[in-house]
Amino acid sequence: MPEGLTILALMWSPDSNIIAFVGKTPAGVANLFTVQVVGQRVTPLTNASEASESPAADPPRAPQWKPD
């Protein structure tokens, strides 16, 4: 996981193998990531470089999984 990242919102996948989360840097830039439970590989899904480009981290708009 990137250094200094604060997790703002997270959601488990329906099969419990992946977690999606919004992480915010100390500079206030938030991005969407996934982490595999087995192996703990973190994958960035967005690449915002400024806070104005960041995905929303409000609970109603937090990462959501579609049902299987």
C-alpha positions in Angstrom: 0.0 0.0 0.0 1.3 3.5 -0.8 3.1 5.2 2.1 0.9 7.5 4.3 -2.4 6.4 2.8 -5.5 6.8 4.9 -8.4 4.5 4.2 -11.6 6.5 3.9 -14.1 3.8 2.8 -14.0 0.1 2.0 -16.2 -2.7 0.8 -15.7 -6.5 0.6 -16.4 -8.3 -2.7 -19.4 -10.7 -2.6 -17.0 -13.7 -2.6 -14.8 -12.1 0.1 -11.6 -12.4 -1.9 -11.1 -8.7 -2.7 -11.5 -5.5 -0.8 -12.1 -2.2 -2.7 -11.2 0.9 -0.8 -10.7 4.7 -1.2 -7.3 5.8 0.0 -6.3 9.4 0.6 -2.8 10.7 0.7 -1.5 13.4 3.1 -1.9 15.9 0.2 -5.6 15.2 0.1 -5.7 13.2 -3.1 -7.9 10.1 -3.0 -7.8 7.1 -5.3 -9.7 3.8 -5.6 -7.7 0.6 -5.0 -8.4 -3.1 -4.6 -6.5 -5.5 -2.5 -6.5 -9.3 -2.8 -7.1 -11.0 0.5 -4.8 -13.9 -0.5 -1.4 -12.5 -1.5 -2.3 -9.0 -0.3 -1.6 -7.5 -3.8 -2.8 -3.8 -3.9 -4.0 -2.6 -7.4 -4.7 1.1 -8.0 -7.9 1.5 -10.1 -7.7 5.3 -10.5 -4.7 7.7 -10.8 -5.8 11.1 -9.6 -3.0 13.5 -9.0 -5.0 16.4 -7.6 -7.8 16.4 -5.0 -10.3 17.8 -7.5 -9.8 14.6 -9.6 -10.3 12.2 -6.7 -13.2 9.8 -6.6 -15.9 10.5 -4.0 -15.5 8.9 -0.6 -18.9 9.8 0.8 -20.5 6.7 2.3 -23.5 6.7 -0.1 -21.0 6.8 -3.0 -18.3 4.5 -1.5 -17.1 1.5 -3.5 -20.1 -0.8 -4.2 -20.0 -4.4 -5.5 -22.7 -5.7 -7.8 -24.3 -8.9 -6.5 -23.0 -12.1 -8.1 
